[in-house]
Amino acid sequence: MAYFITDACISCGACESECPVSCISAGDNIYVIDEDACIDCGACANVCPVDAPVQK
């Protein structure tokens, strides 16, 4: 199950640099995850200060 980023995102960018497959990018207001490229590793969730990345 891929991760996605909820509206709790504060756009700090911590998750983007942790993603081993570079599937996280800055969206209009929050960061977004390419769910097709996500390998479900949880690296983004482990570094997020507001627990915005969650599994579907």
C-alpha atoms as one frame of an Amber mdcrd trajectory, in Angstrom:
protein
   0.000   0.000   0.000   1.445   3.313  -1.045   1.772   6.310   1.226   0.086
   9.640   0.619   0.489  12.990   2.351  -2.438  14.453   4.255  -3.419  18.101
   4.657  -1.462  18.094   7.941   1.678  18.684   5.826   3.553  21.856   6.767
   5.739  21.777   3.617   8.996  21.428   5.555  10.518  19.135   2.903  11.964
  16.606   5.353  10.249  13.728   3.557  11.450  14.596   0.063  15.145  14.073
   0.793  14.488  10.804   2.669  12.631   9.051  -0.139  14.919   6.380  -1.666
  13.011   6.379  -4.972  12.484  10.154  -5.261   8.705   9.912  -5.557   7.957
  12.926  -3.311   7.758  16.443  -4.713   6.449  19.850  -3.735   2.828  20.373
  -4.710   0.851  23.607  -4.700   0.314  23.724  -0.929   1.711  20.446   0.393
   4.167  17.774  -0.686   2.789  14.936  -2.807   3.764  11.303  -3.342   3.670
   9.552  -6.711   1.725   6.513  -5.525   2.760   4.445  -8.543   6.446   4.910
  -7.680   6.096   4.575  -3.891   7.725   1.395  -2.543   5.944   1.586   0.818
   9.163   1.850   2.833   7.914   4.396   5.384  11.021   6.579   5.283   8.877
   9.676   4.767   6.631   8.857   7.715   9.627   8.279   9.969  10.985  11.819
   9.500   7.779  13.848   9.267   7.349  16.129  12.303   3.542  16.214  11.913
   2.852  12.624  10.785   1.437  13.755   7.442   2.491  10.722   5.343   0.096
   7.825   5.925  -0.624   4.529   4.218  -3.732   4.191   2.103
